[in-house]
Amino acid sequence: MSHLEIAAFILNVLGVWLTSKQYRICWLVNIAAVVLYMIIFYQVHLYADAMLQGVFIIMQLYGWLSWSGASQAQPVHPAYMNKAVMARSLLTGTAAGLLLGLLFSTYTQASLPWLDSMLASFSLVASYWAARKYIESWAMWCVLDALYVLMYLHKSLNLTAFLYFIFILLALNGWRMWKKQWQAGQQVAAQL
């Protein structure tokens, strides 16, 4: 366990908590956290995860802009996505994961290239869903984080595995909070 891993741990917990509370600053905290994990994952040869962190920077900026673009008059509220968006997202995630897995298993000495690639790919899907405030993003994070716990334990990144266990708890809480906000919005709409 390094000082770098400890700092990344703290920033990640803070970032996910801020996201569940829907504070826009979450995106900046998450950028700092992903930069640290990009370095860590590269050091342990989880190249898809290292690359994912780089893409996460772009996704965090997208989230910041998406949430910042909402005005007081037109805020973006949590909502459920339609089936077409979900199907396209899942197909894209699968195709990208398979392509990355093939590339990393063929051209690098990556550790766990297929699992790492699929998790990285679907993490991007979950990040996109979160930026769009789709409630399903939290369910996706629960599944991904459980698999990440196992992968990081296998790689002896014990603090990071613990972090992803905490992420599961935070994701469950975020899921509950966003669903509750959606239900309140539905009640208000029904009264109008």
KELUM-631656 format. One line per 8 residues: their letters; for each residue x, y, z of C-alpha. Coordinates in steps of 0.02 Angstrom, whole numbers. Layout:
N
a = X:Y:Z; ...
//
This chain:
192
mshleiaa = 0:0:0; 79:163:-57; 46:344:-15; -19:361:-193; -147:223:-165; -202:302:1; -227:473:-81; -322:394:-226
filnvlgv = -431:299:-101; -478:457:-6; -515:559:-163; -620:419:-239; -730:399:-85; -755:586:-78; -793:595:-265; -925:458:-264
wltskqyr = -1007:530:-109; -1013:703:-192; -1087:622:-350; -1225:538:-251; -1265:706:-172; -1265:783:-348; -1134:916:-308; -1050:974:-469
icwlvnia = -880:983:-383; -884:791:-385; -820:794:-564; -662:891:-518; -626:780:-367; -651:627:-478; -525:694:-605; -391:707:-471
avvlymii = -432:530:-412; -424:453:-585; -255:531:-621; -184:445:-468; -263:278:-514; -199:293:-692; -23:289:-621; -61:147:-500
fyqvhlya = -143:34:-630; -2:62:-754; 123:10:-620; 33:-157:-592; 6:-193:-779; -182:-168:-781; -167:-72:-943; -351:-67:-986
damlqgvf = -387:6:-814; -245:132:-836; -314:181:-1006; -489:187:-932; -431:317:-807; -373:427:-950; -542:411:-1035; -625:444:-867
iimqlygw = -546:616:-868; -641:653:-1028; -800:576:-954; -780:680:-795; -767:837:-901; -923:782:-996; -1014:757:-831; -958:927:-769
lswsgasq = -1020:1011:-929; -1182:909:-931; -1225:954:-752; -1166:1134:-773; -1273:1158:-928; -1429:1133:-826; -1504:1297:-771; -1606:1333:-617
aqpvhpay = -1759:1338:-730; -1714:1176:-821; -1617:1065:-699; -1567:889:-749; -1655:766:-633; -1620:581:-610; -1727:475:-725; -1741:300:-794
mnkavmar = -1673:274:-969; -1773:202:-1112; -1741:25:-1173; -1663:80:-1338; -1529:182:-1249; -1494:38:-1132; -1481:-89:-1274; -1364:23:-1376
slltgtaa = -1257:57:-1222; -1241:-127:-1176; -1200:-178:-1355; -1070:-40:-1368; -994:-90:-1201; -983:-273:-1252; -905:-235:-1422; -779:-114:-1350
glllgllf = -733:-235:-1210; -704:-378:-1333; -599:-267:-1446; -494:-204:-1301; -474:-380:-1233; -412:-441:-1401; -289:-297:-1417; -221:-309:-1240
stytqasl = -208:-499:-1243; -121:-499:-1412; -5:-349:-1404; 38:-321:-1221; 90:-413:-1064; -70:-355:-981; -128:-444:-826; -306:-511:-843
pwldsmla = -331:-427:-1013; -508:-491:-1046; -582:-456:-875; -491:-290:-861; -551:-238:-1034; -733:-285:-1006; -736:-196:-838; -655:-43:-915
sfslvasy = -778:-40:-1059; -932:-56:-950; -862:72:-828; -871:196:-971; -1052:146:-1002; -1091:173:-817; -1001:341:-819; -1102:398:-969
waarkyie = -1262:344:-882; -1211:441:-725; -1173:597:-826; -1348:585:-902; -1417:554:-725; -1490:384:-770; -1538:294:-610; -1479:129:-686
swamwcvl = -1300:192:-676; -1296:147:-492; -1351:-33:-526; -1215:-50:-657; -1086:18:-535; -1139:-109:-403; -1106:-254:-522; -944:-183:-590
dalyvlmy = -877:-137:-419; -908:-313:-353; -805:-383:-497; -671:-251:-470; -657:-303:-287; -613:-480:-342; -489:-422:-475; -398:-303:-358
lhkslnlt = -387:-435:-221; -309:-549:-352; -182:-411:-393; -145:-381:-207; -214:-205:-216; -302:-231:-51; -340:-50:-10; -409:-25:-185
aflyfifi = -516:-182:-164; -582:-109:-2; -616:55:-92; -721:-35:-222; -816:-123:-83; -855:50:-13; -905:102:-189; -1037:-36:-186
llalngwr = -1110:38:-27; -1102:215:-97; -1182:156:-260; -1325:74:-164; -1350:238:-71; -1341:340:-232; -1467:223:-312; -1585:247:-164
mwkkqwqa = -1564:437:-165; -1588:460:-352; -1739:343:-354; -1816:439:-209; -1788:604:-301; -1866:530:-459; -2018:470:-361; -2040:643:-282
gqqvaaql = -2035:720:-457; -2166:596:-516; -2280:643:-371; -2261:829:-410; -2297:797:-595; -2452:695:-551; -2520:839:-447; -2504:964:-589
//
